[in-house]
């Protein structure tokens, strides 16, 4: 009996190879276990909260939609955090190993390559999401959840996975390395999510009522509206048809991005069409040109006063630079600053101007409405971006040397391990200092355009402090503004230092920048989430709400809580406790002391582990 032959285009050899290699990796199963443990912890917290709130188990019936909403949000977070890291190396890794051209000379076409790479990243993510199906069945059995809502939530998860996977595949096809594709993917997500919103606030998007439920504002959330519809289907105010209709734009854009990936591979093959170095050089040249144009009248005046001829001076169109001599002191630090494009002032000046233009344009377009929300969003977003920039600059310190196989050569320099470490961190230190400048300007914009709320200590009743708005000419505005600036700058500097030393530890431990950066980001996310969940679980089992505990220690279990309170000018969760000093500065100092001690601990671990991680013992300090 002759079996029918499978068509060649259905064999999918590259997909088979990717799935087999993925099944042989330990991290695949470690990741699944970690995801299962996190979801189990979420289930325990939900169960503890419901049992502590109700006196009978029967009263928990009908709460299934709340559990389904929590599971949906956790799944979406896993997709938007994990899937870009899985997919951004799909094609760029083949390019780095110089095997892309070998694949293309086989029967695999560029379109088939994109399709198989797309499926090889989508299938493991779907398998990871299958862990939550038993929990969704528990939510369905609790009641309050329709079967159509479950299918709508699964459709929203599938749409999000396709959107993220296609964007990461496109960036992997366009950019040279996996690290560049990773950053480009998140930058593309930020543009897709915030770009239409900002343009709609400014008034540059035409009013098109394409979604009757939300009116003309629906076009501002074209690429993220399906997320709200998925949650709405579980909560009961949206149907599965609404989810399907809102998923059309992101799925259409996903198909377009896959087509772009196909043409990028067909025309570029081994050479990537784009590179971050090109954009960095373009940004530096643009900033230099703008600086020379702005300062041209001043330089012209000085030239006339000094009598310097015009031919002997540089024109504002001249982009040449005098050669820089090799430094006699701190040569490794000089090399790091020259390699890192983010350690120069020109690119940071461009970043500052971009942030200010976006924030001021958003505030002007809002016409005074939601000014406080806009300022808080920009401040928190800029802090997150600053932390990611510091992580990216620091992760390349030692991991990039291992990738280029230059670490052994670097270790032959007459420097001790600690001296080598400090010089390698010079670019990261300069980057962190430069990033404080846009943080300062956005903070001043918040003080001038936002609302400054203070707690009224004179009209308090039973440890409840009403809030009132104060203005610049009010005496209460000045201490509140100083508290805000102190909390913002100290926490920004401390958190950038913490992520810097964490990134150094992973850069010393791994042999690639991508692994070091993923380890750092996942560690920081775990620090923000896991301790708070572990601390809240016993409190909920004892029937105590963490938000209303007598001693507000729970708010110090995550580094995100206290800066958020400082940003919103709301320290009432601390001041309503009889056991806590009623001082906002004291709360800030306690949080700084806790995470400052954690930073010193990570730094001491890095310094103590240097000989083992570098495989090099100090023979003596260089004098």
PEQUIBEL-V945423 format. One record per residue. N is the residue number from 1. SS is DSSP state (a for helix, b for strand, c for the rest). D_LAST is the distance of its C-alpha to the last C-alpha in whole Angstrom. Layout:
BEGIN
N:SS:D_LAST / N:SS:D_LAST
END
This chain:
BEGIN
1:c:83 / 2:c:80 / 3:c:78 / 4:c:77 / 5:c:74 / 6:c:72 / 7:c:71 / 8:a:68 / 9:a:66 / 10:a:67 / 11:c:65 / 12:c:61 / 13:a:59 / 14:a:56 / 15:a:57 / 16:a:58 / 17:a:54 / 18:a:52 / 19:a:54 / 20:a:54 / 21:a:50 / 22:a:50 / 23:a:52 / 24:c:50 / 25:c:47 / 26:a:46 / 27:a:45 / 28:a:48 / 29:a:50 / 30:a:47 / 31:a:47 / 32:a:51 / 33:a:51 / 34:a:48 / 35:a:51 / 36:a:53 / 37:a:52 / 38:a:51 / 39:a:55 / 40:a:56 / 41:a:54 / 42:a:55 / 43:a:59 / 44:a:58 / 45:a:57 / 46:a:60 / 47:a:62 / 48:a:61 / 49:a:62 / 50:a:65 / 51:a:66 / 52:a:65 / 53:a:67 / 54:c:70 / 55:c:72 / 56:c:74 / 57:a:72 / 58:a:75 / 59:a:74 / 60:a:71 / 61:c:73 / 62:c:73 / 63:c:69 / 64:a:68 / 65:a:68 / 66:a:65 / 67:a:63 / 68:a:64 / 69:a:62 / 70:a:59 / 71:a:59 / 72:a:59 / 73:a:56 / 74:a:54 / 75:a:55 / 76:a:55 / 77:a:51 / 78:a:50 / 79:a:52 / 80:a:50 / 81:a:46 / 82:a:47 / 83:a:49 / 84:a:47 / 85:a:44 / 86:a:46 / 87:a:48 / 88:c:45 / 89:c:44 / 90:c:48 / 91:c:48 / 92:a:44 / 93:a:43 / 94:a:46 / 95:a:44 / 96:a:41 / 97:c:42 / 98:c:44 / 99:c:47 / 100:a:49 / 101:a:51 / 102:a:52 / 103:a:54 / 104:a:55 / 105:c:57 / 106:c:59 / 107:c:62 / 108:c:60 / 109:c:60 / 110:a:58 / 111:a:60 / 112:a:60 / 113:a:56 / 114:a:56 / 115:a:59 / 116:a:57 / 117:a:54 / 118:a:55 / 119:a:57 / 120:a:55 / 121:a:53 / 122:a:56 / 123:a:57 / 124:a:54 / 125:a:54 / 126:a:58 / 127:a:57 / 128:a:55 / 129:a:57 / 130:a:60 / 131:a:58 / 132:a:60 / 133:a:63 / 134:a:64 / 135:a:63 / 136:a:65 / 137:a:68 / 138:a:67 / 139:a:67 / 140:a:70 / 141:a:72 / 142:a:71 / 143:c:73 / 144:c:73 / 145:c:72 / 146:c:74 / 147:a:74 / 148:a:73 / 149:a:70 / 150:a:69 / 151:a:69 / 152:a:68 / 153:a:65 / 154:a:64 / 155:a:65 / 156:a:63 / 157:a:60 / 158:a:61 / 159:a:61 / 160:a:57 / 161:a:56 / 162:a:58 / 163:a:56 / 164:a:53 / 165:a:53 / 166:a:54 / 167:a:52 / 168:a:49 / 169:a:51 / 170:a:51 / 171:a:48 / 172:a:47 / 173:a:49 / 174:a:48 / 175:b:44 / 176:c:42 / 177:c:40 / 178:a:41 / 179:a:38 / 180:a:39 / 181:a:43 / 182:a:42 / 183:a:41 / 184:a:44 / 185:a:46 / 186:a:45 / 187:a:45 / 188:a:49 / 189:a:50 / 190:a:49 / 191:a:51 / 192:a:54 / 193:a:54 / 194:a:53 / 195:a:54 / 196:a:58 / 197:a:58 / 198:a:56 / 199:a:58 / 200:a:61 / 201:a:60 / 202:a:60 / 203:c:63 / 204:c:62 / 205:c:64 / 206:c:68 / 207:c:70 / 208:c:71 / 209:c:72 / 210:c:72 / 211:b:71 / 212:c:74 / 213:c:73 / 214:c:70 / 215:b:71 / 216:a:69 / 217:a:66 / 218:a:66 / 219:a:65 / 220:a:61 / 221:a:61 / 222:c:62 / 223:c:59 / 224:c:59 / 225:a:62 / 226:a:63 / 227:a:60 / 228:a:62 / 229:a:66 / 230:a:64 / 231:a:64 / 232:a:67 / 233:a:69 / 234:a:68 / 235:a:68 / 236:c:72 / 237:c:72 / 238:c:71 / 239:c:73 / 240:a:72 / 241:a:73 / 242:a:71 / 243:a:68 / 244:a:69 / 245:a:70 / 246:a:67 / 247:a:65 / 248:a:67 / 249:a:64 / 250:a:61 / 251:a:62 / 252:a:64 / 253:a:60 / 254:a:59 / 255:a:61 / 256:a:60 / 257:a:57 / 258:a:57 / 259:a:59 / 260:a:56 / 261:a:54 / 262:a:57 / 263:a:57 / 264:a:53 / 265:a:53 / 266:a:56 / 267:a:55 / 268:a:51 / 269:c:51 / 270:c:47 / 271:c:46 / 272:c:46 / 273:c:47 / 274:b:45 / 275:c:41 / 276:a:39 / 277:a:37 / 278:a:40 / 279:a:41 / 280:a:37 / 281:a:38 / 282:a:41 / 283:a:40 / 284:a:37 / 285:a:40 / 286:a:42 / 287:a:40 / 288:a:39 / 289:a:43 / 290:a:44 / 291:a:41 / 292:a:42 / 293:a:46 / 294:a:45 / 295:c:44 / 296:a:46 / 297:a:48 / 298:a:45 / 299:a:44 / 300:a:47 / 301:a:48 / 302:a:44 / 303:a:45 / 304:a:49 / 305:a:47 / 306:a:45 / 307:c:47 / 308:c:45 / 309:c:47 / 310:a:48 / 311:a:47 / 312:a:44 / 313:c:42 / 314:c:42 / 315:c:45 / 316:c:44 / 317:c:45 / 318:c:42 / 319:c:40 / 320:c:37 / 321:c:34 / 322:c:32 / 323:c:29 / 324:c:26 / 325:c:23 / 326:c:20 / 327:c:17 / 328:c:14 / 329:c:12 / 330:c:13 / 331:a:15 / 332:a:16 / 333:a:17 / 334:a:19 / 335:a:21 / 336:a:22 / 337:a:23 / 338:a:25 / 339:a:27 / 340:c:28 / 341:a:31 / 342:a:31 / 343:a:28 / 344:c:30 / 345:a:32 / 346:a:35 / 347:a:36 / 348:a:35 / 349:a:38 / 350:a:40 / 351:a:40 / 352:a:40 / 353:a:43 / 354:a:45 / 355:a:45 / 356:a:46 / 357:a:49 / 358:a:50 / 359:a:50 / 360:a:52 / 361:a:54 / 362:a:55 / 363:a:55 / 364:a:58 / 365:a:60 / 366:a:60 / 367:c:62 / 368:c:60 / 369:c:61 / 370:c:59 / 371:a:56 / 372:a:54 / 373:a:54 / 374:a:53 / 375:a:50 / 376:a:49 / 377:a:49 / 378:a:47 / 379:a:44 / 380:a:44 / 381:a:44 / 382:a:41 / 383:a:39 / 384:a:40 / 385:a:39 / 386:a:36 / 387:a:35 / 388:a:36 / 389:a:34 / 390:a:31 / 391:a:32 / 392:a:32 / 393:a:29 / 394:a:27 / 395:a:29 / 396:c:28 / 397:c:24 / 398:c:24 / 399:a:28 / 400:a:28 / 401:a:26 / 402:a:28 / 403:a:31 / 404:c:30 / 405:c:28 / 406:c:25 / 407:a:23 / 408:a:22 / 409:a:21 / 410:a:19 / 411:c:17 / 412:c:16 / 413:c:13 / 414:c:10 / 415:c:10 / 416:c:10 / 417:a:14 / 418:a:14 / 419:a:11 / 420:a:14 / 421:a:17 / 422:a:16 / 423:a:16 / 424:a:19 / 425:c:20 / 426:a:20 / 427:a:23 / 428:a:25 / 429:a:24 / 430:a:25 / 431:a:28 / 432:a:29 / 433:a:29 / 434:a:31 / 435:a:33 / 436:a:34 / 437:a:36 / 438:a:39 / 439:a:39 / 440:a:39 / 441:a:42 / 442:a:44 / 443:a:44 / 444:a:45 / 445:a:48 / 446:a:49 / 447:a:49 / 448:a:51 / 449:a:53 / 450:c:53 / 451:c:55 / 452:b:53 / 453:b:55 / 454:b:55 / 455:b:56 / 456:c:59 / 457:c:59 / 458:c:62 / 459:c:64 / 460:c:63 / 461:b:65 / 462:c:64 / 463:c:60 / 464:b:61 / 465:c:60 / 466:c:61 / 467:b:59 / 468:b:60 / 469:b:59 / 470:b:57 / 471:c:57 / 472:c:54 / 473:c:57 / 474:c:57 / 475:a:55 / 476:a:54 / 477:a:52 / 478:a:49 / 479:a:48 / 480:a:49 / 481:a:47 / 482:a:44 / 483:a:44 / 484:a:44 / 485:a:41 / 486:a:39 / 487:a:40 / 488:a:40 / 489:a:36 / 490:a:35 / 491:a:36 / 492:a:35 / 493:a:31 / 494:a:31 / 495:a:33 / 496:a:31 / 497:a:28 / 498:a:30 / 499:a:31 / 500:a:28 / 501:a:26 / 502:a:29 / 503:a:29 / 504:a:26 / 505:a:27 / 506:a:30 / 507:a:28 / 508:a:26 / 509:a:29 / 510:c:31 / 511:c:31 / 512:c:33 / 513:a:33 / 514:a:36 / 515:a:36 / 516:a:33 / 517:a:35 / 518:a:38 / 519:a:36 / 520:a:34 / 521:a:38 / 522:a:40 / 523:a:38 / 524:a:38 / 525:a:41 / 526:a:42 / 527:a:40 / 528:a:42 / 529:a:46 / 530:a:45 / 531:a:45 / 532:a:47 / 533:a:50 / 534:a:49 / 535:a:49 / 536:a:52 / 537:a:54 / 538:a:55 / 539:a:56 / 540:a:58 / 541:a:60 / 542:c:60 / 543:c:62 / 544:c:60 / 545:c:59 / 546:a:55 / 547:a:55 / 548:a:58 / 549:c:56 / 550:c:56 / 551:c:52 / 552:c:51 / 553:c:48 / 554:a:48 / 555:a:47 / 556:a:44 / 557:c:44 / 558:c:43 / 559:c:40 / 560:c:43 / 561:a:46 / 562:a:44 / 563:a:43 / 564:a:46 / 565:a:48 / 566:a:46 / 567:a:47 / 568:a:51 / 569:c:51 / 570:c:52 / 571:c:51 / 572:a:54 / 573:a:54 / 574:a:51 / 575:a:54 / 576:c:57 / 577:c:55 / 578:c:56 / 579:c:53 / 580:c:51 / 581:c:50 / 582:c:52 / 583:c:48 / 584:a:47 / 585:a:44 / 586:a:43 / 587:a:44 / 588:a:41 / 589:a:39 / 590:a:40 / 591:a:39 / 592:a:36 / 593:a:35 / 594:a:36 / 595:a:35 / 596:a:31 / 597:a:31 / 598:a:32 / 599:a:29 / 600:a:27 / 601:a:28 / 602:a:28 / 603:a:24 / 604:a:24 / 605:a:25 / 606:a:23 / 607:a:20 / 608:a:22 / 609:a:23 / 610:a:20 / 611:a:20 / 612:a:24 / 613:a:24 / 614:a:22 / 615:c:23 / 616:c:19 / 617:c:17 / 618:c:14 / 619:c:12 / 620:c:9 / 621:c:6 / 622:c:4 / 623:c:0
END
